[in-house]
Amino acid sequence: MIGYFDTSAIVPLVIAEPGSARCAQLWTACDIRVASMLVVAEAHAALALALRIERLTAVEHRSAVALLNRRLNELDLVSPTREIVDLAAELALSQSLRGYDAVHAATAVAVRAPDLVVISGDQALLSAATGLGLATSDSLADVRL
């Protein structure tokens, strides 16, 4: 299985969040893990926010960043080409997506394969991916919020 991981499925791999266990299961189940290069900035920003709001201590933040960097090195990162960005612009309108979710959806379309599964906890992205004919897995499916 090829897993396309958006940021909402990467961050729970490095800090405890709802869906962490499911994200870890999905990560392990994938033979290939793919993401937009966008996850680098997004995930680091999420960890920085967790530090600013004191959800993480400085020591926990450093540990989470180190683990994040290891996870990022295990991903095949896709650079946002002009074609991906143009498709993202279209998807932002047609699928009612925020900018970064549109880039994730467009990137998943660009790497489309028969065994590709889009893994996310973002319902708008999952809905758009399903509408685009992509298989999906909700990283929060078994989580009670």
C-alpha positions in Angstrom: 0.0 0.0 0.0 1.1 3.5 -0.8 0.1 6.0 1.9 -0.3 9.7 1.2 0.0 11.3 4.6 -1.1 14.9 5.2 0.1 16.9 8.2 -2.8 15.8 10.3 -1.6 12.2 10.0 2.1 13.1 10.5 1.9 15.2 13.7 0.2 12.4 15.7 3.2 10.2 14.9 5.5 12.5 17.0 3.3 13.9 19.8 0.4 12.3 21.6 -2.9 13.3 19.9 -6.2 11.7 19.2 -5.5 9.3 16.4 -1.8 8.7 17.3 -2.3 4.9 17.5 -4.2 4.7 14.2 -1.6 6.9 12.4 1.1 4.6 13.7 -0.8 1.5 12.5 -1.3 3.1 9.0 2.3 4.2 8.9 3.5 0.6 9.6 1.0 -0.8 7.1 2.4 1.2 4.2 5.1 0.0 1.9 5.6 3.5 0.6 4.8 6.8 2.3 4.3 9.9 0.3 3.5 13.5 1.2 3.7 17.0 -0.2 6.8 18.9 0.7 4.3 21.2 2.4 4.2 18.8 5.5 7.7 19.9 6.4 6.7 23.5 7.2 3.2 22.6 8.4 4.4 19.9 10.9 7.2 22.1 12.3 4.7 25.0 12.6 2.3 22.6 14.6 5.1 21.7 16.9 6.1 25.3 17.4 2.5 26.2 18.3 2.4 23.3 20.8 5.5 24.8 22.4 4.2 28.4 22.4 0.9 27.4 24.1 2.9 25.2 26.5 1.4 21.9 25.4 5.0 20.8 25.0 7.9 21.7 27.2 11.2 22.8 25.5 12.6 19.3 26.1 9.5 17.6 24.7 9.6 20.0 21.7 13.2 19.1 20.9 12.4 15.4 21.1 9.3 15.8 18.9 11.3 17.8 16.3 14.0 15.1 16.2 11.3 12.4 15.8 9.5 14.5 13.1 12.7 14.8 11.2 13.2 11.0 11.2 9.7 10.5 10.0 10.1 13.1 7.3 13.2 11.3 6.1 11.1 8.1 5.7 8.7 9.9 3.4 8.9 10.4 -0.4 8.3 14.1 -0.5 6.7 15.6 -3.6 7.6 19.2 -4.5 4.7 21.4 -5.5 5.1 21.7 -9.3 3.2 24.3 -11.3 0.8 21.6 -12.4 0.1 20.6 -8.7 -0.4 24.3 -7.7 -2.7 25.0 -10.6 -4.8 21.9 -9.8 -4.8 23.0 -6.1 -6.1 26.4 -7.2 -9.0 24.6 -9.0 -9.7 22.3 -6.1 -9.8 25.1 -3.6 -12.9 26.3 -5.5 -14.5 23.1 -6.7 -13.9 21.1 -3.5 -14.2 24.1 -1.0 -10.7 23.4 0.4 -8.4 25.6 2.3 -5.1 26.3 0.4 -2.9 23.7 2.1 -5.6 21.0 1.9 -6.0 21.8 -1.8 -2.2 21.3 -2.3 -2.5 17.9 -0.4 -5.4 16.8 -2.6 -3.6 17.9 -5.8 -0.4 16.2 -4.8 -2.3 12.9 -4.1 -3.9 13.2 -7.5 -0.5 13.7 -9.0 0.9 10.5 -7.4 -2.3 8.5 -8.1 -1.7 4.8 -8.1 -4.1 1.8 -7.8 -2.9 1.1 -4.2 -2.7 4.8 -3.0 -4.6 5.7 0.1 -5.0 9.2 1.3 -4.5 9.2 5.1 -5.8 12.3 7.0 -7.8 13.4 10.0 -9.2 16.3 8.0 -12.7 15.6 6.9 -12.8 18.2 4.1 -9.6 16.7 2.6 -11.0 13.2 2.9 -14.3 14.2 1.3 -12.5 15.9 -1.6 -10.1 12.9 -2.1 -13.1 10.5 -2.2 -14.8 12.8 -4.7 -11.6 12.7 -6.8 -11.8 8.9 -6.9 -9.0 8.3 -4.4 -9.1 5.7 -1.6 -9.0 7.3 1.9 -8.4 6.3 5.5 -9.6 8.5 8.3 -6.9 8.7 10.9 -9.5 9.7 13.5 -12.0 6.9 12.6 -11.8 5.1 15.9 -11.3 8.2 18.1 -14.0 9.4 20.3 -13.7 13.2 20.5 
